Structure formats: structure tokens, C-alpha cells
Amino acid sequence: MMKISLSQPILSQADKLRLWRHDALMQHHYKTAEYIGDKILALTDDPSDAFWLAQVYYSAGNYIRAYQVLSTKELSQSIACRYLSGLCLTKLNRWDDALDVIGESNPFKREDNVHNKNYDGGVKLEASMCYLRGMIYANQNNFDRAKECYKEAVQVDAKCFEAFDELIHNNFLTAQEEWDFLNTLDFEDANDNQELVKLLYITRLNKHYNIPKFEEAESILKEEYNLTNNNDILLSRADLLFIQCKFQKCLEICEKILKNDEYNVSIMPNYLSCLHELGAKNKLFAMAHKLAQNQPTLSISWLAVGIYYLSINKISEARKYFSKASIMNPNFGQAWIGFAHTFAAEGEHEQAISAYATAARLFPGTHLPNLFLGMQYLQMNNLTLAEEYLTTSYQICNTDPLLLNEMGVIYYHKNDLKKAEYYFLKAFSASRNLNSDSKAWLSIHANLGHVYRRLNSFEKSLECFNQVLKISSKDANVYSAIGLVCLKMNKIDKAIENLHDALALAPSDPVANDLMKKALEENSKSSINNSQIDSLLSKRISSKGFIENSDTKTLAKSLIQGEQSSDEEDVMDIETD
């Protein structure tokens, strides 16, 4: 009677060698995997074994040998082999050859845009080919084609996160376009995980748009999927806090992430920027030193060094390291913008404009480069070009209070005060999510106060300026502005009181001195009780030594004899960021 064996099926010699090769590859014994893989191919002459030998070479970083194995006529017909061949050529920076191998367009694209379902949970090879094609176009500086290829990759298979990340991380799409694109994706290939994948993708989108949807997705991921402390979810929250100028809260989240993963590259731009905004130079130095020492091949390391030097006002050193970061990674947006900032800091407008323009070309989906271009032209008093670039920025993102503030500044300088009021009010509305002690919040309120001053809405103007003083009581410009408004309202005593405060903070301020002359002149002509003014001026004399041993009328006379002032409408400079 025949015995039935319950043991595992007998493996052939080649199968046993394949298991050996596989284990060696998984355990990173590349020499073993190469040696055995070569023998397997000699024994079998099987295209599949050739493909796996090429995989071993690729994993070991031996890209040219991998490409040579895959270059035979028989293997070139295999889609998987063509994909791996193209990947090898990209590693060798042979971008044109790589495109020749994988083709300039997707040969499997259907006119009805219906894609075959993939039920094994993996990523479709077709999607990977589209992603690789996009990467090649990006390195050829053909960003429009790159964007379309990345979009096609995610549409073919929503699980192709590499392509999705390229679209979002490199700002190929505007905030509105990102949400529109997300709604075109088919998440059914993710099977039971389709809700999870979609929610995760939502948290990656631009935070200038649809914040309630982001917060809803974040809440579900935390409560139903137990991802409260997941680094990527925390990073998404940090992104939101950063654009709201809540730098301290953003920093706390960044530090929480770094406590679990001290070399998390994704969080570094936010972390470094927060340290710079908060003036934490020691922490910035420590992180820059750690990254440069331990991760010298990463462009983010040299960005950190550049930000540190920028924070201590060593502009030329900062420029050198921003440049190094951009050379290491030509598509690194933060490096290009940092590089441009160094020129802007020194008033080198033409060089700054050139660098910002490069950033605008590389990252068409972000409004920041065009915003900075507009600010440069505004500083050059070229209002036409400033308006053009700020309008372009506004078309990309119309919810950024910093941008809306600059739009208001443009129209203020063009004497279109109603338009200026409109944009400052929009900025005011958008700034409700900002920290009230942020420079942006203060600038918006101060600028709106100047507009109301010019519109003769004096009560509204004073309300805006007083809001600023509640937060920042050491701003001489605001005291001067209040003094001017009080002069116009014929509240001479209040005007002198506020101008005295302005001069106590900035004794040589020509605007405050000029306005004080006017106020004292008006006071000398009036019958106002001067005791309060005498008291204030005596404090000024004792604290700053402005003018000694004079009564109010003598002070007024001596100041009036000074150089005549310009019209007060022109002397009050409106604030910009």
C-alpha cells in the first residue's frame, strides 16, 4: 500500500537556491545574494531569475550592473523589467535614456479613464511607471508634464503615495486644486482601508483651505484609528499651527515628534522655522550642528545651518549654506526661499527677485514666492509690478492674512483707500486664527488704523491703534499715529500725551518730533490747562534730556522755530511685514 507523505513538497535545486537568495537579500547579505543569484540564472536561464538578480544589484547600489542584466532583448519586453531598468538609469542620472526605456506616456491609458482593479493590496505597476515618468520629467525641468504624470499615477492607483507626496510636498497644485484632485481619486483599490487612506490623504493637503474638513479627518483618525500620537498626524497639526503663526504651539508639537524620532526630516522645516521666529538661537545651533554632523548628505542639514546664520544676522554665511542646500536638492523650495531672503535682507532687490522667481517657477502651487516678489517690488516703489505679483499670489491663495495685508498696503500707497480697507478687513477676518501677539496680527490692525485715519474715521482708527497697544505697548509709531489722530480730532492734550510716550520710546523719531511741534503750537494758541502737559514734559526732560528748563510756551516757541514739517498725511508710514 502506497504511503502518503504529509511533509512539505520536495523543492527543486533551483527553488532551494532561490530561497537562499531571497533570505540573503532580506537580511542585506548582498554579496551572498549576488553570488547565488548569478548561479541560479546560469542554471535556469529564466527571465524571472534575471529580474531578481537585477533587484539584488539595485538593492546593493550597483545600478549599472542591474541595468546590464535587464538590457537583453528578452527582458526588455517585460513591464517589470522596463520599470526597474528605468529606475536604474535615474539613479545614474541618465534621464533621457530612462525616458526612452519607459516611454514618454502611459501606453496602458484608456480613453474612458477606467482602470483595472487590483485586489491583492499592492501598488499597480502601471502607477509606478507613471510616477517614475513624472520623476524623470521633473529632473528635466518639465514640471507641467511631471505634474500630469504624478496625477495620473495616483488616479491609476490611489495607493501610489510616492506620486501623491510629490504633488503635495512640491506644491504642484494650488490649495483648491488639491481638494478637487482628491475628489477624483478612486480609493476602492485600498479595499477595507479606503476610508483610512482618504482621511490620511486629507491631512496632507494645504491648510489654507477647508480647515474644518481637515479637523474632521484628524478627529476620526485619532478617535477611530488610534492615531493620536502618530508622527504624521502630529505633523499635519503642526502645519496648521505654523500658518496660523502659533509658533510656540507648533514648536511644542515638533519637539514631541523629535522626542520619538530625532531625525524626522519631514518635521524639520517647521521646527527650524519656529526656532527662528521665536529667537531660539541656542536650540537652532544645536539642531544645525547635529544635522550637519550626522546627516551631511541631506539638504535639510544645510538648510538648518543657513537658518541659524540668518538668525544671528550673518547674512553671507546664511546665503552660502542656503545655496549649498539648493544645489544638493534643486527642488528644495525652502532652500530657494531662504537664499532669496538673504538678498532681501541686504536690500539686494534684483538678486532677491531672481531667486524668488526661481522658487515661483519650481513650486507653482504655493503663493509664497509671488508674495515675496510683490513685497520686493513694493520696497522698490514699483507699485504696478508689486500689484501684479500680489494678485497672482492672491489667485493661488486668497486666505493668507499676510498676503491680504500686503494687498491692502499696495492700495494704500495707490491712494485707493476703499480697496485698502477691503483687503485689511479681509486680513483682519483671516487673522482671527492668528496669535494676537504675532507681528502679522499687529501689522494688520495698525495698517487698518492708518486707513481709517486717512478716511477721517477717527474713532475706528483709535480703536485699531488701541488694540495694538494692548498687545505691544512699546511701539513708538503707534503712539505717534494716535497723537496725529487726536490732533485731527482737536484733542490737543491727548495728542501731546501720546506723542510724549512716542518720544520717550524713540527720542530721535522725526515724525513724533514734527507732530509734537504742531501739538505744542496748537496748545499755545488755546486756553487749555497746561498743568498736565507740564507734568508730562518734565518727565520727558528728566528721563531723556530732550529739552531742559523750559515752560510749555517756551517749548512750543522753540519747537515751532524748527524746520517746517511736511504734510502730516505723508509722514505716517504704513507698516508692512
Secondary structure, DSSP 8 states (H G I E B T S, - for coil): ------S-----HHHHHHHHHHHHHHTT-HHHHHHHHHHHHHHH--HHHHHHHHHHHHHTT-HHHHHHHHTSTTGGG-HHHHHHHHHHHHHTT-HHHHHHHH-SS-TT--TT------TTSS--HHHHHHHHHHHHHHHTT-HHHHHHHHHHHHHH-TT-HHHHHHHHHTT-S-HHHHHHHHTT---GGGGGGHHHHHHHHHHHS-TTS-HHHHHHHHHHHHHTS--TT-HHHHHHHHHHHHHTT-HHHHHHHHHHHHHH-TT-TTTHHHHHHHHHHTT-HHHHHHHHHHHHHH-TTSHHHHHHHHHHHHHTT-HHHHHHHHHHHHHH-TT-HHHHHHHHHHHHHTT-HHHHHHHHHHHHHH-TT-SHHHHHHHHHHHHTT-HHHHHHHHHHHHHH-S--HHHHHHHHHHHHHTT-HHHHHHHHHHHHHHGGGS-TTSHHHHHHHHHHHHHHHHTT-HHHHHHHHHHHHHH-TT-HHHHHHHHHHHHHTT-HHHHHHHHHHHHHH-TT-HHHHHHHHHHHHHHHHS----HHHHHHHHHHHHHH-SS-S--HHHHHHHHHTS-----HHHHS-----
